[in-house]
Amino acid sequence: MSLSYSSDCMVLSEGETYYSLEDLQQLGLIDNKVAEWIKENSLTPDNTLLCLEYYDQNITDRRNQIQAALVGNGNPGTAALVTSTVFKFPTFNDVELAKERMQQNTTWAFYHPAGVGVPGHLLNEPGQWALLPQTRTIGTKLIISFSDSKYIVAQHYEFFMF
């Protein structure tokens, strides 16, 4: 998905763009429920929202496990469930920490375009090597708070790519 330019957006010198809450809604990056949550729970600079979109039915069926893993694998008490598909982290570093930990204990949710093999114990197949799926299992959008009214969207961030 490419993001279109809005007159309310400010282009950063490094090619990034600031978006308003309304821009994020118009672009379909967040829905009304998430927008209302942000209005009621203002984000501080560097707070990060990880938004999920499930592509694989087998993974979708395990949504509760994914939610528990995302909330439980950051620094203790840092990740918060906003909706069933949106999670708030204090910083991008906390998102990366959760990803590293989930690669070890929730490996089945990840994919790799080249179909890399992982030690079987990560997928409950001890003593074997197992290939990860080559197609995206869960798409992600990363929204980073820049200020109380401006946000940056990480265009190509893939949380679930191993």
C-alpha positions in Angstrom: 0.0 0.0 0.0 1.4 3.4 -0.8 0.5 6.4 1.2 -0.8 9.4 -0.6 0.2 13.0 0.2 -2.2 15.0 2.3 -2.1 18.8 2.7 -1.9 18.3 6.4 1.1 16.0 6.2 4.6 17.4 6.7 7.3 15.7 4.7 10.5 15.2 6.7 13.9 15.9 5.2 14.8 12.2 5.3 11.8 11.2 3.2 9.5 10.4 6.2 6.1 12.1 6.6 4.2 13.2 9.6 0.6 12.2 9.6 -2.3 13.5 11.7 -4.8 11.1 13.4 -7.3 12.0 10.6 -4.7 11.1 7.9 -4.1 7.7 9.5 -7.9 7.1 9.5 -8.3 8.3 5.9 -5.5 6.1 4.7 -7.1 3.1 6.4 -4.2 2.5 8.7 -6.4 2.7 11.8 -10.1 2.5 12.3 -12.5 4.7 14.4 -12.1 2.5 17.5 -8.3 2.9 17.5 -8.6 6.6 16.8 -11.0 7.0 19.8 -8.6 5.0 22.0 -5.7 7.4 21.0 -7.8 10.4 21.8 -8.7 9.0 25.2 -5.1 7.7 25.9 -2.8 10.2 24.4 0.5 8.8 23.1 3.8 10.3 24.1 6.7 10.7 21.7 8.2 7.3 20.7 5.1 5.3 21.7 4.6 2.8 19.0 1.5 1.1 17.7 1.8 -2.3 16.0 -1.2 -3.0 13.8 -1.8 -6.6 12.6 -3.6 -8.0 9.6 -4.0 -11.8 9.5 -3.5 -13.5 6.1 -3.3 -17.2 7.1 -6.4 -18.8 8.5 -4.4 -21.2 10.7 -2.7 -18.3 12.3 -5.9 -16.3 12.6 -7.3 -19.3 14.6 -4.5 -18.8 17.0 -5.1 -15.1 17.5 -5.3 -15.3 21.3 -1.9 -16.9 21.4 -0.5 -14.1 19.3 -2.1 -11.5 21.5 -0.7 -13.1 24.6 2.8 -13.5 23.1 2.9 -9.8 22.0 1.8 -8.6 25.4 4.0 -11.0 27.3 7.2 -10.8 25.3 8.1 -7.1 25.6 9.7 -5.7 28.7 7.4 -6.6 31.6 4.3 -4.5 31.6 5.2 -2.5 28.5 2.9 -3.8 25.7 -0.8 -3.0 25.9 -3.7 -4.5 23.9 -5.6 -1.6 22.2 -7.9 -3.8 20.1 -7.6 -7.4 19.0 -5.2 -6.3 16.2 -3.5 -3.2 17.6 -0.9 -3.2 20.3 0.8 -0.2 22.0 4.5 -0.3 23.0 6.5 2.4 24.8 9.1 2.5 22.0 10.2 0.8 18.8 13.0 -1.0 20.8 10.2 -2.7 22.9 8.6 -3.9 19.6 11.9 -5.3 18.5 12.5 -7.0 21.9 9.0 -8.6 21.6 9.9 -9.8 18.0 13.2 -11.3 19.1 11.5 -13.2 21.9 8.6 -14.3 19.8 11.0 -15.7 17.2 12.1 -18.1 19.9 8.8 -19.1 21.4 6.1 -18.3 18.8 8.1 -19.3 15.7 5.0 -20.8 14.0 3.6 -17.3 13.4 6.6 -16.2 11.3 7.4 -16.5 7.7 10.4 -15.9 5.5 10.3 -15.2 1.7 13.1 -17.7 1.1 11.4 -20.4 3.2 14.4 -20.7 5.6 14.7 -23.7 7.8 14.6 -23.3 11.6 15.5 -25.8 14.3 12.5 -28.1 14.8 12.3 -27.5 18.5 11.1 -24.0 17.7 8.0 -25.6 16.0 7.5 -28.5 18.3 9.4 -30.9 16.0 12.5 -31.7 18.0 15.5 -33.2 16.2 14.4 -31.9 12.8 14.7 -28.8 10.7 11.4 -27.2 9.6 10.8 -24.7 6.8 8.9 -21.5 7.6 6.1 -20.5 5.2 7.3 -18.4 2.3 4.1 -16.2 2.2 3.2 -13.6 4.7 1.3 -15.0 7.7 0.5 -11.7 9.3 0.9 -8.2 7.8 2.0 -5.4 10.1 1.9 -1.6 10.1 4.0 0.3 12.5 2.9 3.8 13.7 5.2 5.8 15.8 4.1 8.8 17.8 6.2 11.9 17.1 4.1 14.3 19.2 0.6 14.4 20.6 -0.8 15.1 17.2 1.7 13.8 14.6 2.7 10.3 13.7 5.2 8.5 11.5 4.4 5.3 9.6 7.2 2.8 9.1 6.5 2.0 5.5 8.1 -1.4 5.1 8.3 -2.9 8.6 7.5 -6.6 8.8 7.3 -7.8 12.4 6.5 -11.4 11.4 9.3 -11.9 8.9 11.9 -14.2 10.5 
